[in-house]
Amino acid sequence: MVKAGGEPRAGPRFRVRGVRSGSAQGRRELASEPRLRTAPSTPGTPGAAFRLQSPGSASARCNSQRGPAPEALGERGAVTSGRGCRTRSNPALADIYTEHAHQVVVAKYAPSGFYIASGDVSGKLRIWDTTQKEHLLKYEYQPFAGKIKDIAWTEDSKRIAVVGEGREKFGAVFLWDSGSSVGEITGHNKVINSVDIKQSRPYRLATGSDDNCAAFFEGPPFKFKFTIGDHSRFVNCVRFSPDGNRFATASADGQIYIYDGKTGEKVCALGGSKAHDGGIYAISWSPDSTHLLSASGDKTSKIWDVNVNSVVSTFPMGSTVLDQQLGCLWQKDHLLSVSLSGYINYLDRNNPSKPLRVIKGHSKSIQCLTVHKNGGKSYIYSGSHDGHINYWDSETGENDSFAGKGHTNQVSRMTVDESGQLISCSMDDTVRYTSLTLRDYSGQGVVKLDVQPKCVAVGPGGYAVVVCIGQIVLLKDQRKCFSIDNPGYEPEVVAVHPGGDTVAVGGADGNVRLYSILGTTLKDEGKLLEAKGPVTDVAYSHDGAFLAVCDASKVVTVFSVADGYSENNVFYGHHAKIVCLAWSPDNEHFASGGMDMMVYVWTLSDPETRVKIQDAHRLHHVSSLAWLDEHTLVTTSHDASVKEWTITY
């Protein structure tokens, strides 16, 4: 989770000072749990410049694709996710580097620790600073035209090797500060998946390719020496041991071969005929160069004692396709693996059957969120494009997903009713009622609708109102009791007055219509509230005194309920369509988020007094908002992250 603001406050929170037309000062972004990427963690809009930011954030999963494993240095680690790159020591706190214009595939720390080199699918390599919060770009190169799949530094942090899916060439090796070539990477006729450089002199370089071969180079300048053809399938990973005496190759044929680090001569095949029953996607050496960690599509990770050629531990990670292991990292005392699901697993050598910790998150864009207190703790619930619902501890950022089989398509809107049930509507044409005590999907509590729902709102007494395509549905105690078909306009969003008697429905025609709940029916009150454009969200203040309406014309209009829904005030400031609203518990402030990636916190009595959070989510627009308390705002976005902001007026 990301927490944000200016002056430090408990944990990763920072204070955002409210100023007149002000900006969020001292904003810092943290990224919480990533998942490796199963599909790109965050489907992308075009990108822009590169910057690392840092409030507190619950993050997306990592990339789960055949390719490089997470990279770490000291207590820090770098994980790629969408078009961002996350650096993490404590996985609940992270910086997000968002300056790549395209999906990031790999990131590697320089041995000095001062820089990270990251590569994307377009072939751009960016080298940027890790010591300053701005993460300034040092150099940018385009080694070849195509996806960069792996990066390696020499131990003096002066030379970089880059490989991938080039057209005329598949790799390059050059000086980090000038781009001058220090050799050629040749010897392959297909995509190169992996590269590594011996971390002691005399330097050696090894590559692994889809042509089923590895190649060995001497240098600098690096020159091709010979091809290694021991594997029968794609060579997915090559890694030198930290002491440089050996290097290992891992392949889709389930084999791991060990070679002499200086001469390239074969030493042995780990496990004899096969190291794993499935393809091996990643390997990582122990710091003392005696053991090797491997990750395989057979849904296991293994620790090998290389000296005696035997398995020390086998980590079974599950039985489903999503439990295939695509990446691994051995960093000091930490052993990590990455599942196809995007989860990052902290392996326990003392208990291989159960990870010490599993870091989870969303692998697709987050569409909606809501908050709720449970057992004295505040939790954030987020729903994503692929139907997953996660819950996050608002203090620690720790999270998990609901057990069982839930929605099968995009979760469009969520809210919590008075009995502590999460009510969610989805593009799978269902509304689900899920207990926040059990956090377990069940066969009960599912209402099947005739038309796809867009939005749901709840009131007291077991009522819920669902807006569907061309339909408004009233639910009572988890049963459909009334519907308005073809209401004469296209309903988009809905809110129920805290008193439970009035329903406000916003339409694509730019009007809000009021309905009364009468037993098991809805009655049109015939009252029309005019917005400035197609209505995108509506929300009642917690005391029921005001109704806020935002629209596609970049305006928020607030109506006074006590005065017969007369217009109270109009709020301007967004530069693009506003998509979400949320009232603060103090009923004096409310927040809006828009397609301009900005969040405004407005003061009801004075539209000019506002807190402006610019680039709240740099990669995508803000998709949902909620308040944990009067000074803590939660935002989410299609960048698959959740951020907490501390607001001070």
N, C-alpha and C positions, 0 to 999 in steps of 0.2 A: 504494500500500500504506500501511497505517497502522502506525506504530510508536508505542509508548506507554511511559509510565512517569513518573518524577518528575524527576531531575536529568539534564541533557543528557548524552548519550554519543554517540559517532560518529553524525553525521547526525541524522535525526529521531528517534532513539531516546531514551526517557526511562526512568528507573528506577522500578520499582514496589517499594516496600519491603515485605517480608513482616512482618506484625504478627499477633499473636494475634487471630483473628476480625477481622483488619484490613481496611482498604480499600486500593484502589490509590491511593496519594497522588500528587498532582501529575500526574494523568493528562492527557494531551493527545492529541487525535486529529488525524491528517493524513489526507487522502484522496488516494489516488494517482489515476492516470489515470482520467478519466471517459470515458464515451462519450456522445455526444449520445444522445438517447433515441429508440429506434426504436419501441419500445413503452415505456411508462414503465419507466425503468431498474430500478426495484425495485417489484414488485407489492406492494401495501400492506396492512398491517394498520392498524387505526385509529390514529390518531396521538396526539399528546399535546401537550406543550408544546414551545416552541421553544428549542433551545439549540445552540450550536456547540461542538463538542468537538475535541480534538486529540491522539491518538497518531499513529503512522505508519500510513498505510493505502493499500491498493491499491484504487482506487475503481471505482465503477460508471461506465458510460458516461453521457454526457449525454442530454438528451431529444432525440429525433429526430422532431419533429413540425412541421407547418407552423406557423410562428410566429416568435417572437423569436430573435435570434442571441445568442451569448455576449456578455456585457458585461464591459468591462475598464476599469481606471483605473490609470494609471501602469504599474507592473510587475505589478499584480494583476489578476485576472479573476474573474468570478462565473459559475458554470455551474450550471444546475438539473438535478437528478437525483432522481427519485422524490419523496419528501416532504422531501428535504434540499436544501440549497443549498450549493455548494462554492465557496470563494474560493481563488484560486490565483495565485501568482506563479511559483514553480517547480512545474510540474504534478505532480511526485512528492510535494510537500508541500502539504497543503490542510487547511483547517478545514471541518468539515461542520456546517451549521446545520440542526438537526433538529426545530425547534419547530412546524412547520406540521402541522396535523392531516390535511391532504389533499395530494394530489400538487401539487408546485410547478411552475409553468409558466414564470415569468419572474422575473428578478432584475436590478435596476439600481443601480449605485453612484450616490450623490449626487455632484455635481461637487466638493463639498468633500472627499470621500473618507472622511468620518467615519461615514456611514450607508449601509446598503443597504435598498432597498425590494424586497420579494418578494411575488409574488401567486400564489394557488393556484386550483384548479379550483372551489372553493366560493365564490370571490369575496372571500376574506380578503386584505387587504393588510397586511403587517407591515413596520414600519420598525425596524431594529435596528442596534446599535452595532458597528462594525468594529474599534475600537481596543483593546477589552478582550477577554481570552480568554473571558469569560462571554457576550459578545455579547448584552447585555441588550436586551430589547424596549423601544423608546422609545414607539411608538404602534402601534395596530392599528385598521384601518378596514374597513368593508364598503361600498365605493362603490356596488355594485349586486349583485343576486342572480344570479350566474353566473360562469363561468370568466373570470379575468383573463388577457388575451392579450398586453398590452404596457403598459409604464410609461415615462414621460418626466419628467425634472426640468427646472426652469428653472436657468439658470446660477448663480443665487445660492443654490440648494438650498432654496428656501423654498416652491416650489409644485410640485405633482405632478399629472400627467395620467394617468389610468388608463382603459383601454378593454378591451372583451371581449364576452362573450356574455350581456349582461344581458337581462332580460325587458321591462321598461318603458323602460329606457334602456340604451345601449350604451357610455357613457363618463361620466367625471366629472373635474373639475379643481378642486383645493382646496389650501388652505394645509397644509403638512406637519405643523405642530405643533398645529393646532386642528381641522382637518377642515372649516373654513369654506369654502364654495364661492367660487371666483373665476372663475366663468363657467359656460357650458353647452356640452356637446358634443352638437350636434344635426346634422341634415342627412343622416343615414343611416337606411335602413329595414331593414338587416340587420346581422349581427355585424360589429363593427369589429375588424380584425386588427392594426392598427399605429397608433402615434401617435408624433409627435416634436415638440419645441419648439425654435425658433430660439434659439441660445445667445448672443444679443446683443440689445440693445434697438434698435428697438421689437420686442417679442416677437411671434412668429407661431407658430401651431400648425397642424399638418397631420395628417390621419387617412386611413386606407385601409380599405376595407370589402369584404365579400362582395357588396355591391350593385353591384360593378364600378366604383365611384366613389371618388375622393378628395375631401376637403373641406378648405377653407382658413379659418382663424380669425384674428382680430386681438384683441389684449388686452394686459394684463389690465384689467378682467375680459374673459375670452375670449368673443367673439361670432362666430357663424357669418357668413361673408362670401359664399362661393359654393361650388358643387360643381364638381368637375373630372371630366368624363365621357370622357376620352380612351381609357381602357382598355375592352376588351371582355370581360374575365374578372375574377375576384377580384383585388383589390389587396392584395397580401400584405405589402408593406413600404413605409414612407415614412421618409426620413431627410434632415434638414437638413445641409448642409455645416458644418464647424466654424466657418468665418468668417461663416456665416449668409447669404451672398449667394445661395445656390441651395438647392433641395431636389429630391430625386429620388423617383419612385414606381416600384415594380416589381410586376409582375402575373403571374398564371397564363397570360396571353396571350403571354408571352415578350418583352414590351416594357418598356423603361425610359425614362421621360420625365423631362426636366430642366425645372425651373421657377424663376422669379425668387423668391428667398427673402423679399423684402419685399412684392411685389405679387401673387405667385402666377401671373404670366403665363408661358405656355409658352415655353421657350427652344429645345428640340430633342428629338428622339427618338434615343437612342443606338443606333448600328448601323443607322439607317435604318428599314427595315420591321420588323426583328426583332433584338433583342439576343442572344437564345438560341433554340435550337430547341425548348426545353421551357419549362415554367412557371418563373418566377423567384421564389424563396422569401425571399431576403434580399439586402440591399445594405449596404455600409459605406464611408464616405468615408475618404480618406487624411488624415492630420493637416494637410497644407497645402491641403486642399480642391480639389486639381487632378485627382485621380484617384478612381475608384470601383471597389470590388470587388463582384462579383455572384456569387451561387450559384444554380444552376439544377437542375431535374429532368432536364436533358439530360446529366447526369453530368460537367459542367464548371463551373469557376469562371473568371471573366475579370476582368482589370484594364482599365479604360477611361480614356483620356485625355479628360476631359470638355471641355476647351477646344477640341480639334480633332476631337472626336467620332469617335474611332477606338479599336480594340482594341490594347492594348499587349502583353498576354500572355493566353494561354489555357491553363488547367491541366486536362488530361484526368485524371479521377479513377478511371476504370475502365469496365467494360462491363456490370456486373450491376445489377439493380434497387437493390441495397443501396448502390451507389456514387452514387446521386442526392445532390445537394448541397442541404441544407436550411437551412444557416446559415453566416454568415461574419462576420469581425471583422478590422478593420485597426487595430492598436494599436501606435503608434510604428513600430518596424521589423518587427513581427511581423504576418504575414498568416495567419489561421486560417480553415479551413472545416470544416463538420460534415457528415458523410455520414449517409445513412439508416441505415446499419449502426450508427451511434453513434460511429464513430471521429472523432477530432479531428485534422485534418491541418494541419501547419505548412507553408505553401506556400513554395517556393523561386523567387524572381523570376529567378534566374540559370539555373535548370533547371526549367522549368514541368512537365516530364514526370514528375518524381519529387519527392514532398514531402521536406522536410528531416527530418521526423519525423512519425510517426503514433502518436497516443495511443489505446490500446485498453483494453478491460476487458470486464466482463460487462454485458449489458443485461437479464438475468433473475436471479432469486434463485440464489445459490450454495448447492449442496447438500452438497458434500464437498471436502476438500483432502487433500493429502499433501505431503511434502517429500523432497528427494533432493539429494545433492551430485554435481555433474557438472563435471569439469574444474577442480576446486578451488573452485568456487562453489556456494553453497547456493541451490537453486531451490524455489519453492513452486508446486504444481500445483493448480489449482482447477477444479471441474466444476460446471456450472450447469443450471438447469431446462430450457434450450433445447438441451442436448446439447453446448454448447461447452466445450472444455478450454483454459485459458490457463496459461501458465507465467510466473512472476515472478522477477526477480533480487531476492533477499532484501535486498541492500544498497542498491540504487538504486531499486527499485520499477519498473524498466523491464520491460515484458512484451510478449508476443506470443501468438498462438494457433497451434495445430498446423496444418500445411499439409494440404491434401487434404480429402476428405469423411469425416467421422467419425460419431459417434453422431447419431441423428435425434430423440432424445428425452432426457428427464432423465438426467443422470449421477448414479447413486445412491451409488456408493462407488468409491474409487480406492486403490491401493496400489502399491508398487514391489517387484519381485522381486530376487533376488540377481544376476541377469544385467543389471540396469539397464533393465528394461522396465516401463513403466507399464501396470498391469492395471486396467481400468475396466469396471464393469458398468452397464448402462443399462436404462431402461424400454422401449428398442427391442428387448428380448429378446436382447441380445448381450453377450458379454464380449470386450473388445478388448485385444490386446497391442501396445503402441506403443513403439518404440525411443526412449529419451530422448537418444540421440546424434543421431539424424536428426530427431526431432520431426515425423514425417511419417506420416500415416495411409496405409496401403496395403491392397490387397485381401487380403493374407495377415494372419494374426494375429487373425482374427475367428471366434469360436466362437458359433454360433447355438444358443440354448437353446429348449426346448419351452415353458418357463414364464418369466414375468417375474422377473428377478433383483432381489434387494434389497440384498445385501451380498456382498463378496468378500474373502477373506484368503489370503495366500500363505505357503508354507513352503519350506524348502530342497529341492533335488532336482527343481525344476520343478513342484512340486505347487501347486495352488490349489483352494480350496473355495468354492463359490458357494451361497449360501442364496437359494432362489427361493420363490415362493408355493406352499406345500405340498410342497416338494421340496428335497433337499440334493444337490448335484452335486459330484463330485470330478473335477478336471482334472489331467492329467499331460502336460507338454510341449505345451501348447496343444490338447490333445485331451480330449474327454469320455470318461472311462473307467469311471465308476460313478455311480449315482444311487440315492438312497433316496426313493421316492415315498410320499406319504401317511404321514409318520412318526408320525402319531398326535397331533401338536400343530402349531401354526403357528410354524415357525422364523422368526426376525427378523434375527438378527445372528450373526456367526461370527468366531472368532479361532483362529489356528494357533500352537501352542507353538513357540518358537524352535528347539527340538530337532527339530521336524518330525514327531513321532510322535503327538501328541495334538491333537484338534480340539475346541474348546468352542463349542457352539451354544446361543444364548439364545432362549427362546421367549416367545410372548405369554401363556403360561400361568404365567409367573413363575418358571420353572425353567431352569437351564443343564444341558445334557446333554453328556457327554464321549464322544468317538469316537476310535478308533485308526486310523491309516493303515497298512494292511497291503498293501504292493505297490500294486495298482490297486483296492483296495476300502476301504470304511469299515466298521469294526465298532463297534457300540454297546457301550460298556463297562458299561452298566447303572447308571452313577453319576449321581445327581441332586443338583445344587446349588441350594438354594432362595434366590431373591432375595426382596425385599420387595414386588414387584409385577411387572407385565409388563416383560420385559427389553428395554432400548432400545439398549444397547451393551455389548460385552465387549472386554477388552484384556489381553494378557499383558505383564508387565514385560519389559524387554529381556534380562534375565538368566534369564528363565523361572521365577523363584522365586514370583511371585504372579500371580493372575488377579483383575482388577477387573471388577465387574459393576455397571452402573447401571440404574435402573428408573424406571417411570412414577410410582412412589410417592415420588420425590424423595430416594432413598437410594443411596449407593454402598457396595457390600459387597466386601471384599477377601478372597480365599481364598489360603491358603498351599499351594503345590503340593507341597512336600517333606513336609508333614504330611498328605498324603492329601486335599488340598483342604478342609482344615478352615477354618472361618471365622476370619480373622485380626483383622479390625476392621470397624466400620461407621461410615460418615461421613454426618452430617446437616448441612444448611445451606441447600440450595436451597429456594425457595418454590414451585416448580412442577416439572413433569416434566423429568428430566435426559435429554438426547438424545445426548451424545457424551462420550468419554473419550480421554485420551492420556497415556502414561507419559513422564516425563522420562528422558533418557539416564542420569541418575544412579541410577535405579531406587529412589530414596528419595522421590520426589515424583510426583504425577500431577495432571492437570487435568481438570475436568469443566465442561461447559457446558449450560445449560438453557433451558427456555421462559421463565424469569424474566429472561432477558437478562443473567444473571450468569455469571461464570466464577470457579470456585474452584480454587486450587492447594493441594493437600493434602499433608501430611507423613505418610508411611506409619506411622511409629512413634507419632504423636500426632495424633489427629483434631482436637484443639483448636487446633493450630498450623496456620494456613492463611492464604493470601493471597486476599482477596476483591476481585474486579474487578466493581464494580457498573455496570450499564448498559454493559457491554462493547460492545454494539451497541444503540443506543437505539431504533432503528426496528423491529427484528425480533429473534427469538430466535437464539441461537448455534446454528449448524447443524453445525460441525465444528471440530476442534482438531488441532494437531500441534506438535511441538517441533523447532526448528532446532538448538538446543544446550541445555545445562543451564539456561541463563538466558534463553532467547528462546523465547517461546510465540507461535504463530500461530493466529488465530481467524478464522472467517468466518461469514457470516450471510445470511439472505434479503434483507438490505439491499444485496446485490451488492458488498460491500466485503470486503477482506482486511486484517487488522490484525496488526501485530507488537507484542508486549509484552516488555519487558525485566523479568525477575523477579529480585529480590535477596532472599535469605533472611536 
